[in-house]
C-alpha cells in the first residue's frame, strides 16, 4: 500500500440502519470488505472510518453505502449477498447493487427471498420474464438451474402456470453404472436428484410431495418427453449439454400455449460419447436471432459457490487455451505438408500414419492389388 495515496474517510450511516445486519456477526461483513479491498475499517456506532489506498477506500465506501440502502429497503443481507456485492463493486466501479439485489423472486411458502447475486444472473432473470424460451449457458455454480426453478415455483404459486415440468438427460458423468435395480422411479431418481434438491430449498418437503401427487410438479427423464404437448406449464431442461441434436429438437417442439421453457447447461462438460453431438452446442447457431428466444451466457464472475470454484474454472479455461495453442501447427509445419512414407514391401504390412490405412501385404499377393496404384 503506497503511503503517498493513503487516505482516511469517515462515513456516517443513517440512524435507522441496523448495524447488526450491516456489520455481520462479530463484524464478519466488515472483515470481508477489508480483505477484498485491502483497507482498514473501524466502526464506532453509525460512524465508519475507512483507511487505505484512495481508490480502494472509495470502492469500500460505495459498497457500504449501497449495502446500507439495501437493508433500509428491507432486503436481507447475509454472507453470500455481501461477498457477491463486494465482488461486483471490485469488478465494476459503476455497479448498482440495489438494481440487482432488490429484484426478489417470491417463494411464498418458505417466506424466503431469492435474488440475483451478479449482473449476469439479473440479465438471466429478466430474460426469463421477457421471453418464452431462454437458454442459460455457463459453468457450474452460476445459479442457472436454481434461478430457473425459483422462477418456476414463483410462477406456480402466482397461478401464472398450472404445472412445472423438470427434466434432464439420464447420462452418467463419465462412468458406466450398469444395471440399476428397482422400479422406474428408483432407476431415474439418481439422475434427477439435483432438481429435487432445488425444489426442497424453496418448498417444504410435504408441499413438494403434495404438488407432485396432484401433478402440479412433474420430474421425468428427457426421453419421456416425446409425443407430448406441454400447455400452461413452466418447463426446465437441466444439463442440456448431454442432450443430442435430435433430443434437443424433440424437446423444444414440446412447447405449448401459455408455456415458458428454460434450457440450462455447461458446454464444457459434455458427457456424451464422442460420436454424438451435443444439442446445446448446435442450437446456438440454429436458433440465433429467432424472435422470442434468448441466450444468456455466464462466466466465472457469476459463480456464487465457494470462491475456489471461480479459480478452478479460470484455471481450467487457461489450461484449455494453452493446450489448444500447443496443438496448432507452426507456420513452417503448416506449409511443409506431411512427410513422405516409404513404399511398403510385398510381404509386410506397413501403416503410414498420414494415410487412413496401409496397403495389406500378403505373401503371394500381387502389388498393387486390383491395378490400383498407391500415391507414395
C-alpha positions in Angstrom: 0.0 0.0 0.0 1.5 3.3 -1.0 1.8 5.9 1.7 1.5 8.7 -0.9 -2.0 7.7 -1.9 -3.3 6.6 1.5 -6.3 8.4 2.8 -8.8 8.2 5.7 -12.5 8.8 5.1 -15.4 8.9 7.5 -18.8 7.5 6.5 -21.9 8.4 8.6 -24.8 6.0 8.2 -28.5 6.8 8.6 -29.7 6.2 12.2 -32.3 3.7 11.0 -29.7 1.3 9.6 -29.5 -2.0 11.5 -25.8 -2.2 12.4 -26.0 -5.8 13.4 -27.2 -6.9 10.0 -24.8 -4.5 8.1 -21.6 -5.3 10.0 -22.5 -9.0 10.5 -21.9 -11.3 13.4 -18.6 -10.5 15.1 -18.1 -7.9 12.3 -17.8 -10.7 9.7 -19.1 -8.4 6.9 -16.5 -5.8 7.7 -13.8 -8.4 7.6 -15.0 -9.4 4.1 -14.8 -5.8 2.9 -11.3 -5.3 4.4 -10.0 -8.5 2.8 -11.4 -7.7 -0.6 -10.5 -4.0 -0.8 -7.3 -4.1 1.3 -8.4 -1.3 3.6 -8.8 -0.8 7.3 -12.4 -0.3 8.6 -13.3 0.7 12.1 -17.0 1.1 13.2 -18.0 3.3 16.1 -21.8 3.3 16.2 -23.1 4.7 12.9 -19.8 6.3 12.1 -17.4 4.2 9.9 -13.8 5.0 9.4 -12.0 3.7 6.3 -8.3 3.9 5.8 -6.2 2.8 2.8 -5.3 3.5 -0.8 -7.7 6.1 -2.2 -9.3 4.1 -5.0 -9.9 1.1 -2.7 -11.3 3.3 0.1 -13.8 4.8 -2.3 -14.8 1.4 -3.5 -15.3 0.1 0.0 -17.3 3.3 0.9 -19.5 2.8 -2.1 -20.1 -0.8 -1.2 -21.0 0.0 2.4 -23.3 2.8 1.3 -25.2 0.6 -1.1 -25.4 -2.3 1.3 -26.9 0.1 3.9 -29.5 1.2 1.3 -30.4 -2.4 0.6 -31.0 -3.0 4.3 -33.2 0.1 4.5 -35.3 -1.2 1.6 -36.0 -4.5 3.5 -33.7 -6.8 1.6 -31.9 -9.5 3.7 -28.2 -9.2 4.0 -26.4 -12.5 4.5 -22.8 -13.5 4.0 -23.5 -14.6 0.4 -25.0 -11.3 -0.5 -22.1 -9.4 1.0 -19.5 -11.4 -0.8 -21.4 -11.1 -4.1 -21.8 -7.3 -3.6 -18.1 -6.8 -2.8 -17.2 -8.8 -5.9 -19.5 -6.7 -8.1 -18.1 -3.4 -6.8 -14.5 -4.6 -7.1 -15.0 -5.5 -10.8 -17.2 -2.6 -11.8 -16.9 1.0 -10.4 -20.4 1.7 -11.7 -22.1 -1.3 -10.3 -25.6 -0.7 -8.9 -26.2 -3.2 -6.1 -29.8 -2.2 -5.5 -30.8 -2.8 -9.1 -29.6 -6.4 -8.8 -30.3 -7.4 -5.2 -33.7 -5.8 -4.9 -35.1 -7.9 -7.7 -36.6 -10.6 -5.4 -38.2 -13.8 -6.7 -41.1 -14.5 -4.4 -41.3 -18.1 -3.0 -44.2 -17.5 -0.5 -44.4 -20.9 1.1 -40.9 -20.6 2.6 -41.1 -16.8 3.1 -37.6 -16.7 1.6 -36.3 -14.1 -0.8 -34.3 -15.4 -3.7 -32.4 -12.6 -5.6 -29.8 -12.4 -8.3 -26.3 -12.0 -7.0 -24.5 -10.9 -10.1 -25.3 -8.8 -13.2 -25.3 -11.9 -15.3 -27.9 -13.5 -13.0 -30.0 -10.3 -13.2 -29.9 -10.5 -17.0 -30.9 -14.1 -16.9 -33.9 -13.4 -14.6 -35.0 -10.5 -16.8 -34.7 -12.7 -19.9 -36.9 -15.4 -18.4 -39.6 -12.8 -17.6 -39.5 -11.4 -21.1 -39.1 -14.4 -23.3 -40.9 -17.7 -23.8 -37.7 -19.7 -24.4 -34.4 -18.9 -22.6 -31.0 -20.7 -22.8 -28.7 -20.3 -19.8 -25.2 -21.4 -20.8 -22.2 -21.2 -18.5 -20.0 -23.0 -15.9 -21.1 -24.8 -12.8 -22.1 -22.7 -9.8 -23.6 -19.7 -11.6 -27.2 -20.4 -10.5 -28.6 -21.3 -13.9 -30.8 -24.2 -12.6 -31.5 -22.7 -9.2 -32.8 -19.4 -10.5 -34.9 -21.2 -13.2 -36.5 -23.5 -10.6 -37.2 -20.4 -8.4 -38.9 -18.6 -11.3 -40.9 -21.7 -12.0 -42.0 -22.1 -8.3 -42.9 -18.4 -8.2 -45.0 -18.7 -11.4 -46.8 -21.7 -10.0 -47.6 -20.0 -6.7 -48.9 -17.0 -8.5 -51.0 -19.3 -10.7 -49.4 -18.0 -13.8 -48.9 -21.6 -14.9 -50.7 -24.8 -13.9 -47.7 -27.0 -13.5 -43.9 -27.3 -13.5 -42.1 -29.9 -15.7 -38.5 -30.6 -14.8 -36.4 -32.8 -17.0 -32.8 -33.8 -17.7 -31.0 -36.4 -19.8 -30.2 -39.7 -18.0 -26.5 -39.7 -18.8 -23.7 -40.8 -16.5 -20.8 -38.3 -15.9 -18.0 -40.4 -17.5 -18.9 -43.6 -15.7 -20.7 -46.8 -16.6 -23.1 -47.5 -13.7 -24.6 -50.6 -15.4 -28.0 -52.0 -14.4 -29.8 -50.1 -11.7 -32.3 -52.1 -9.6 -35.8 -51.1 -8.7 -38.9 -49.7 -10.5 -38.8 -46.8 -13.0 -38.8 -44.1 -10.3 -35.8 -45.7 -8.5 -33.9 -46.1 -11.7 -34.1 -42.5 -12.8 -34.2 -40.8 -9.4 -30.3 -40.5 -9.0 -30.2 -38.6 -12.3 -32.9 -36.2 -11.3 -31.7 -35.6 -7.7 -30.3 -32.1 -8.3 -33.8 -30.9 -9.4 -35.3 -32.3 -6.2 -32.7 -30.5 -4.1 -33.5 -27.2 -5.8 -37.2 -27.7 -5.1 -36.6 -28.6 -1.4 -34.6 -25.4 -1.0 -37.8 -23.4 -1.8 -40.7 -25.5 -0.7 -41.3 -27.8 2.3 -40.8 -31.5 1.8 -44.5 -32.2 2.4 -45.5 -29.4 0.0 -43.4 -30.8 -2.8 -44.9 -34.3 -2.3 -48.4 -32.9 -2.3 -47.8 -30.9 -5.5 -46.3 -34.0 -7.2 -49.3 -36.1 -6.3 -51.6 -33.6 -7.8 -49.4 -33.4 -11.0 -48.6 -29.8 -10.4 -44.9 -30.7 -10.3 -43.5 -33.4 -12.7 -39.9 -34.6 -12.9 -39.1 -37.0 -15.7 -36.2 -38.1 -17.9 -35.8 -36.3 -21.2 -36.6 -39.5 -23.2 -40.2 -39.4 -21.9 -41.0 -36.0 -23.4 -41.5 -37.3 -27.0 -45.1 -37.0 -28.3 -46.3 -34.6 -25.6 -47.6 -31.0 -25.9 -47.0 -29.0 -22.7 -49.6 -26.3 -22.3 -49.8 -23.9 -19.4 -46.5 -25.1 -18.0 -43.1 -23.9 -16.9 -40.6 -26.4 -18.4 -37.0 -26.7 -17.5 -34.4 -28.8 -19.2 -31.3 -29.1 -17.0 -27.9 -30.4 -18.1 -28.9 -29.8 -21.7 -25.3 -30.2 -22.9 -25.9 -34.0 -22.6 -28.9 -34.0 -25.0 -28.2 -35.0 -28.6 -29.2 -32.8 -31.5 -32.2 -35.0 -32.1 -33.3 -34.8 -28.5 -32.9 -31.1 -28.4 -35.2 -30.6 -31.4 -37.7 -33.0 -29.9 -37.7 -31.2 -26.6 -38.0 -27.7 -28.0 -41.0 -28.6 -30.1 -43.0 -29.7 -26.9 -43.7 -26.0 -26.1 -47.4 -25.4 -25.9 -49.7 -22.4 -25.3 -49.1 -20.2 -22.3 -45.9 -22.0 -21.5 -42.3 -21.0 -20.8 -39.2 -23.0 -21.4 -35.8 -22.6 -19.8 -32.8 -24.7 -21.0 -29.6 -24.8 -18.9 -26.2 -26.4 -19.4 -22.4 -26.2 -19.5 -21.0 -26.8 -22.9 -17.6 -27.5 -21.4 -18.9 -30.6 -19.5 -20.4 -32.8 -22.2 -20.7 -36.5 -21.1 -22.0 -37.8 -24.5 -20.0 -40.4 -26.5 -17.5 -38.8 -29.0 -19.8 -40.0 -31.8 -22.8 -38.0 -30.6 -23.1 -34.2 -31.0 -24.4 -32.0 -28.1 -27.7 -30.4 -28.9 -26.9 -27.4 -26.7 -23.8 -26.6 -28.8 -25.7 -26.9 -32.1 -28.8 -25.0 -31.1 -26.9 -21.7 -30.5 -26.3 -21.2 -34.2 -29.6 -22.8 -35.3 -31.9 -20.5 -33.2 -29.7 -17.4 -33.2 -31.9 -14.4 -34.0 -35.2 -16.2 -33.6 -37.8 -13.8 -32.0 -38.9 -14.9 -28.6 -35.7 -16.9 -27.9 -32.9 -15.5 -25.7 -29.4 -16.8 -25.0 -27.7 -15.7 -21.7 -24.1 -16.6 -21.1 -22.4 -16.9 -17.7 -18.7 -16.9 -16.9 -16.5 -17.3 -13.8 -17.6 -13.9 -12.5 -21.1 -15.2 -12.0 -20.1 -18.1 -9.8 -21.8 -17.9 -6.4 -20.3 -21.0 -4.8 -17.1 -21.2 -2.9 -14.5 -18.7 -4.1 -12.3 -21.6 -5.2 -14.9 -22.6 -7.8 -14.2 -19.4 -9.8 -10.4 -20.0 -9.5 -10.9 -23.6 -10.7 -13.0 -22.6 -13.7 -10.5 -19.9 -14.6 -7.5 -22.3 -14.3 -9.2 -24.9 -16.5 -10.0 -22.3 -19.1 -6.4 -21.1 -19.2 -5.2 -24.7 -19.4 -7.5 -25.5 -22.4 -6.4 -22.3 -24.1 -2.7 -23.3 -23.7 -3.4 -26.9 -24.9 -5.2 -25.6 -28.0 -2.4 -23.2 -28.8 0.2 -26.0 -28.4 -1.8 -28.2 -30.9 -1.8 -25.6 -33.6 1.0 -26.3 -36.2 3.7 -23.7 -36.7 3.8 -21.8 -39.9 6.7 -23.8 -41.3 4.9 -27.1 -40.4 1.6 -26.0 -42.0 3.3 -25.3 -45.4 5.6 -28.3 -45.4 2.9 -30.9 -45.6 3.2 -34.5 -44.2 6.5 -36.4 -44.6 6.6 -38.9 -47.4 6.1 -42.5 -46.4 8.3 -45.3 -47.7 6.6 -47.8 -50.0 5.8 -51.0 -48.1 7.2 -54.3 -49.2 5.0 -57.1 -50.6 5.3 -59.3 -47.5 4.9 -56.8 -44.8 2.0 -54.5 -43.7 3.4 -51.0 -43.1 1.0 -48.4 -41.8 1.6 -44.8 -42.9 0.4 -42.5 -40.1 -0.6 -39.8 -42.5 -3.0 -42.0 -44.5 -6.3 -43.6 -43.4 -4.9 -47.2 -43.9 -2.0 -49.1 -45.1 -1.9 -51.4 -48.2 -2.2 -55.0 -47.0 0.9 -57.1 -47.7 0.3 -60.8 -48.0 2.7 -63.5 -49.3 2.0 -64.1 -53.0 -0.3 -61.1 -53.4 0.2 -59.0 -56.5 1.3 -55.4 -55.8 -0.5 -53.1 -56.1 -3.8 -55.1 -55.8 -6.5 -54.8 -58.5 -4.5 -52.4 -60.6 -4.7 -49.6 -58.0 -1.6 -47.7 -57.6 -0.8 -46.0 -54.3 0.4 -42.5 -54.4 3.6 -42.9 -52.2 
